[in-house]
Each structure stands twice: as C-alpha cells, then as structure tokens.
Amino acid sequence: MKKIVIINIMVFFCGLVLFTSCKKEIGNLNNPIIEDYLNNATKPQLDNLVIGTESGLRNNMELYLEVVGMIGREMYRFSSSDPRYVTDLLGSGTNVLDNNAFYLTNNWNARYRVVKNCDLLITATNTTTVAIPATTKKGYLGFAKTIKAYQLLLNLNLTYTNGVRLDVADPENPGPFLDYPASLQAIADLLDEAKTDLTGATVQFALSSGFAGFNTTAGLIKFNRAIAARVAAYRQLWPAVLTALNESYFDLNGAFDLGVKMVYSTGPNDQVNAAYFPQNRGGEVRLAHPSYVTDIIGGDDRISKATLRTNSLSSSGLTSNRDVWVFKSATDPIGIVRNEELILLYAEAKLQLNQIPDAVVALNRIRLGHNLTPYAGSITQAALITEMLFQRRYSLFFEGHRWVDMRRYNRLNQLPIDRVGDDVWDKFPRPLTEN
C-alpha cells in the first residue's frame, strides 16, 4: 500500500481541467504539496480537492468494466499487446490470476488514489482554522465519505473474501485488511456517516454536469442512499435495501438512466470515455460473449448493446461476431448507479422478503421498458429470482454487475466455459504490494 499511495497521492489534480475557472485558485498544478492542504486549507483549496476527487473516479474505469466483464463471461477483450485478457482472466490452461498484473494493480491503485484524495479532503476540512461555516464543512465531509465508500466497494468487488483496507489515511501505517463481512459493514458505516454529515449541510462547491440534479445536499443524500442500497443487497439486509431506496432517487416509473454519472469530454487535458470502442474495428476490441445473443428473448431492445459486426473475430479459441455497444461515443457518460439498477434492487429485496406481487410489478416495469411482454413464468420465489438475475444481466450489461451477481447467488458454476480447462474465478488475490 505504501508504494500505491505515496507515489500517486495527488494525481487527481489533473481533474481540475473540468472547471477551468479553478486554475486561478491553486499554484503549481503539476506539483501540489500535501502540506499546503493540511495547513489551514482555504475554501478554494477544498474546492480543488473536490474537483480532483471527482475527476479521479474515471481513472481506469474501462479496465474495471473489462476485467469483471471478462470473468463474468459478459464479453471478450482481444488485445494484440496483452494476451492475459484471454489467458489469466479466463483461467486458460494452467494460468491463474497474477497478484502483480495490470488488470489488478491498475484498478486497485486507481481506486485507492481516490480514497487517499478523500482522506486528504476530510483531514483538511477538519483541521483548517480558516473561517468556513460548519454547515459548509459538513458538505465537504459528506461528499468525501460517500465517494470513499464507493471506491472501496469497487475494490472489494475484486478481492471479495480477501477484503480491503479501510484505513489508509497514514500511508506509513495503513490499517489491517478486513474480511468481506467486516469490509461491507465498514463501507455501510461510512455511507451512514456521510449521510449524517450531509443532513443539515450546505453544498458550496462545484461538481461536474454528471451530478446535474444531485449537486445539492438533498441530491447528494439521494446519491449516497443509492450506493447504500447496493451495499445492503450485498449484505442481504433486505429491509435496509428498501429503506435506502426510499431515500434515494429510486423511481419505479422514472427514466432508467436517471442518476449520477461520470462525464467525459474531448477538451484539452480532459479524459474521453475509454470504455468506448468504435464498431467493426480490428486489433484492440471488446466483443459481446456469444451467449448474450443466444440467451436473449426475441424482441428485447437490449440486443442493441451487442451489435452485429461485418465480420467475426477470433483469438485463442474464442470467437464473437458482436461488438460491445453500451457506450456509443468517446464522450458518453458512465452511470455510477442508474435508476434501472435501483428498480431491480427493489425487485430483489421484495423477492427476498417474499413480497411477490410487488416484485413482479417491478420486473414487468423492466420487461415492458425493453419491449418484452409481462412475465408469464412460474410465480415462485426461486423462479422469480432467476428472472431477476436474467433482467439484471441484460439491463446492467457491461456495467460491472454480472460477475458479482452470480457470485453472491452462488451461481458462478452456471457461467459458460468456452474452452476445456478454463476457470471462473471467484475473486482476485491481494495485490503483491499489499503483502
């Protein structure tokens, strides 16, 4: 952890380009000094930390979607420069997941850099003696803790029972790894702390257009509770899922894409969405797993997420004729928690609480929203859980959920094995730098 945090602690200040007006508020953007932010940080300095933190959310997000999508058998990533996408990640032959490979360490480091930025924002807010209203400080704290919890959750999705470190405020003395239940508990507690901070706070800092409609205290609380609903589902705390949903932007009849997003642009020094690849390209490609098409119900408009190529591509015994087409331009946003996921979380919680009619209503909302007829299968909890997972598969395709969903329902053995000797991994090892 020391190498991860110390070397890259302030990398996010490149994110200041999201708000060019902030260039006047800080000195040398290439070499910011941590002590400057811990020595009576001014409000403009705290604002800059917010900007850098939000920008950092986007770093390596495409790689996260790729690796969980590969292991979850949603898609293939063919790369002429690195065969490990189709060897290590798919467990080809004797290949296993490497604890020092890019597909783990790049993801891990990116998320912990944001965590460290959040810790810096929290410490700077708590220690400054500059005259900043208490309610304004609480806004910074609530934002920082919410984002920190979200980033920790993404890393925990990778390492699963290998856990994560929650306390990395002191890079020389990081806290211990917590096991999976304790990690989820700590993340949930952090979200609750953030909600408490945001209650009665004021948001006096700028956020990008990805937070449009959620850039107020009330909006950030709704965003916080949307993440909390996901965490509660992972913990199988079904009443807590419904409570969090009721405090979020969950809307059974609302737009599926409603929610907070990561935004991109082609502006100078900003980032484009690297999860976007043009259709029909060669070389570096993302292809839908063939089962996406063979398993889909006829007429489902979500087939548009896997468009037919003009030619099939093959690599290492794997073949597909469909491009991943979730993001259709280099400036398409990536949703953090979309309302469509919240509707499906509502259905899941209702099923687990055996409130079947409510669950069927929610599932039919998804089905009808994607050009399908209402559910006509068996009205049993088991059958409807299978239906719910099926709808999550197609609604949340290439959004980082399939592998996690199949794991938490002990169904990894139902994922397709494409080659003799391939494996479906249940978790990543702890990175080498953490041992």
N, C-alpha and C positions, 0 to 999 in steps of 0.2 A: 504493500500500500504506500510506503514512503516514496518510492520512485514514481508511482502513479500521481500522487497528489502534489509533491513539491515541484516537480518539473513543469507541470501544466496548470498550476493553480489559477492563473489569471488569463488563460487562453480565451475566455469568453468575451473579453473586451473588444474583440473584432466585431462582436454583435452590435456595437454602438452605431454601426452604419445604418441600422434600422431607423434611427432617429438622428438625422444629420445635424439637427439643431443642438444636439448634446455635445458636439465636438468642442464647443466653447467652454464646456463645464469641467474639463479634465485636462491634465497636462499631456505628457508623452503617452499616447495610446499604445505604443509598441512595448513600453517597459514600465507599466504601472507598478507601484511599490505597495505591497500589502500594508505596510505600516501607515501609509497615507490614509488608509480607510479605517484603521484602528485607533487613530489619534484624532479624536473629535471629528468624526466624519460629518461633512456638511450634507444638507439635503441634496444638492446636485450630485454629490458623490454616491449617496444611497440610490438616487435615481439611475445613475450609470450602472450600479451593480444589478439593479432590476433588469435593465436592458441587456446586459451581458448574460444574465441568467436565462432570460427568455430565449435569446439567440442560441445559447448552448444546447437547448433542448433538441435542436435539429441535427447536431453533430452525430454522424454515423447512424442516423435513424434508418436509412435504407439498408444498412448492414444488419441491423437488428431484425427488420422485417424479413430479410433474406434467410438468415440462419434459422429463425423459428419457423419460417415457411418451408424451408427445406426439410428439417427434421419432422415437421408436421405433415409432410407429403402434400402440401398445397401446390408446390411449384418446384421447378428446377432452375438452378443458376449455372449456366455454362460459361466458363471463363477460360480463355486461351492462356491467360497468365497464371492461373492458380487452379490446379485440379482438385484442391482439397474441398471445394464445394461439393463435388460429386463422389469424393472418397471418404474423407473424415466425417462429414456431416451426415452421410447416409450409411456409415459403417460398412463400407465396401471391404470384403475380404477380412484381413486382419487389422484394418485401420480403425483407430479409436479417436476420440476427441482429445486434442492436444491442449494441455493447460497453458501453453505459451504461444498459441497460434492467433493470427489476426482476428479470426472470427469470434474469439472470446475476448482477448485483451483490448482490442479496439472498442468493442461495445462497453466492456467493463470500465475502461478508463474514461470514456466519454461521459458516462453517467455519473461517475464519481467526481469528475471535474465540475459538473453542475452542482452536485451535493456540496462540494467544497465552496463553491461560489455562494450557495445558500447559507452555509455556515458563516462565511465572512459577512454576508449581509445581516445575519442575525446578531453576530457579535458587534459589528459596527453600529447597528441600531441600538443595542442595549447599552453600549459603553459611551456613546457620544454625549457630550455635555452641551452641545450646540442646542439652542432653543428651538426644538421641534416639538409640536404638540404631541401629547401622549397618544391621542387617537390616530394621528398620522403614523407614529412609530408602530402601533399595532397593525396598521395596514401592511407595512413592510414585513413584519414578522409573520403575519398570516399568509402572505404570498410566498415568502421564502420556505416556510414549513410545508405548505401544500406542494410546491414544486419538488422539494427534497423528498417527500414521501413518494411522489410519483416516480422519481428517478430510481429510488431504492427498490420500488416494486418491479421495475423493468429488469434490474439486475437479479432480483430474487427469482423472477420467472426463468432466468437462465440457469442459475445454480440450484434452485429448488431446495432439496433437503441438505445441500451443502451450505446453505444460508448466506447471509451477508453481514457486513459490519455496519452497525447503525451509527456508532460514534467514531467519526474520523476528523473531528474538529482539530485535534492535535496530531499532525502527521507523524511526529516522532513517537507518539504513544497512542496508536489507534486502539479503539475498543475491541473486544473479542467478537468473533463470529457468533451469531445467534442461530439456533436451529430454525427450521421452517416455521413451526407454530409461533415461536417467540419473535421471529422476524416480522411475520404478519401482524402480531399483536403490537409490536413497536411501531410499525408503519401506521396502523389504525390509530394508535395513541397520538402519533404526530399529526395526523389529519384532524383529530379531535382538538388538539392544542391549537392548530391553525384556525379551526372554526371559532374557538373561543376568542382568539386574538381578533379575528375579523368581525365578530359581533360587537357592534358599537364603534368600530374603527372607521376611518376615512381613507379612501384611496386617493392619494395626492401624487401619484407617479403615472407616467405614460406607459401604456402597453401597446403592442402592435395591433393591427387590424384582426389578427387571429383571435383576439379577446373581445371583438365587437359584440356588444350586448351583454358582456360579462366583465367589464372593466370598472365596475363599481363594487362596493362592499357586498351588496346583495348578490351580484353576479359572481364574484369570487367564491362566496359561500356555496352557491349552487354548483360551481365547478368542483370545489372541494368535496361536496357530498356525492357528486357523480363518481369521483375516484373512490370515495369511501364505500359506495355501493358495490363496486367491483371487488374491493378488498374483503368486504363482508361475505360476498359469494364465495370467494376463495376459502374463507374460514368456515363456510357452511352455517353462517348465522343468518338464517332466512328472515326472521322478523327485522333484524338490523338492516338487511338489504332494502326492505320495503320502507323502513323509516328514513334511510338515507335517500332513497329515490324520491320520496315525498318532499324532501328539502332541496332536491337538485332541479335541473331543468328537464327532467323526465316529463314527456307529454305523449300519452298514448295515441293521440291523434295529430301530433306535431310532425314537422318535417324530419325525415330520417337523419339528415346531415346537421341538424341543429347541434351546436356545441362549440367548445374551444378548439382552435386549430393551430398548428404550426404553419406559418406562412413563409413564402419564398418570393424572390424577385431576381430579375436579371440586372439589377442596379449595380453600380461599381462596388466591388468588395463584398457584396452580399452573397447569399447562397441560393442556388437553384435546388429544386427537388430532385435529388439523385435517385429516388425511387422510381422516377420516370425514365423509361426507355422507349424510343420510337418503335412503331410496329415494323415487323418484317426486317429488322436489322440482322446482321450476322455478327460473328465474333462474340462480344460480350452480350449475353441475352438473359432474359428472365422468361421462362415458359411455364404455362399452367400445367399442373400434373394431369395426365390423361384422364384420371378418374373424375376430375372436376366436370368434364363433359359427359362421361358415361353415366354418372350418378345423378345428374341434374334432371329435374322434372321438365318435360316438354312445355314450352311456352314461358318458362321462367326468364324474366328480363335480365337476371343477373348473369346470364350467359355472356353478356356484353363485357364482363370483366375478364373474359378469356377469348379474345378474338382470333378468328381463323387466319393463319398465315398463308402466304402464297406458296410456301414450301416448308416441309418438316425439317427439323434439325435433330441431330443425334450426337451423343457424346458418351463414351464409356458405357455403352449398352443401354442408354436411356434415350427415349425419343418422345418428342411432342410436336404437335402442329398448331399449338395455340400460344399466343403471346399473353403475358400478364398485362392487363389493360385497365388497372384500377386508377392510375394517375395518368392523365391524358396530355399533360404539358409539363414543362420544366418549372412552371410557377403554380401548379395545382397545390392546394394546401393538404396537409395530413391531419386528420382529426385525432385529437387525443382521446376524447370519449364522446362518441356521437349518440344522439338520441336513439338511433336504431339499436345500439348495444343496450341502452337503458331499458328499452321496451322488452328486449329479450331477457335481461336480468329480472325484470318484473315477472315475466312468464316463468322463468326458472324458479324464483322464490315462491310464487303461487303454487307451482307444481310440487315443490318440496314440502310445502305446508298442506298439501292435498286439497287446495282450493281450485279444483279442476276447471269449473266454468270460467273463472277469471283468467286462468292460464290460456284456455282455448281462445278467448276473445283476443288476447294479446298476440298469440301465434297467428290467428287469422288476420290481424292487422298487418303483420309482416307478409303473409302469403298474398293477401289482396293487394298490398302495396307493390308486389312484384309480379303481378299478372297471373297469379295462381288462384284456383278455386279454394273455398274454405276446406279446412281439414275434415277428412271423412274417414279417418282410421279409427283404430280401437281407442276408446275413451278410458284408458288405464294410465296410472302414473308412469309405469315403465315405458309404454308406447309413446306417451307424450314427451317424456324426457329424450327419447331417441329423436322425436320430431323437433324438439327444441334445439338439440345439438346439430341437427341437419340444417335448420334455419340459420343458426349461428355460423355454420360452415360457409354458407353462401352469402349471407349478409355482411359478414366480417372478413371475407376473403382478403388475404394479404394485408391484414391489419394487426397481426401478431397474436391471434387467439386460438387457432385450431389446435396447435400442439398442447397448449396449456389446458384447453377444454378436455381433450381426450385423456390427458394425464390425470386431471382431477376427478374424472369419472372412471378411472382405471380401464380405459379402452384403447390404450396405445397399441395393444395387440390387434386392433381392428384396422390400423393404418396399413396401406398396401406396401408390400415388399416387392420392389421392382427387379431385383437381381438376387440370385441364390447367394447367401452369405451376408446380405445387407442386414443392418440392425436399425431399430428405432430406439434412440437414446431417451432416457427419462430426465436427464439433467446434464449440465456441464460441470466439469471439475472446478475447484477453486483455482484462480489464476496462479501461475508459478510465483509471481511477485508477492502473493499473499501467504506463501508457505514459510 
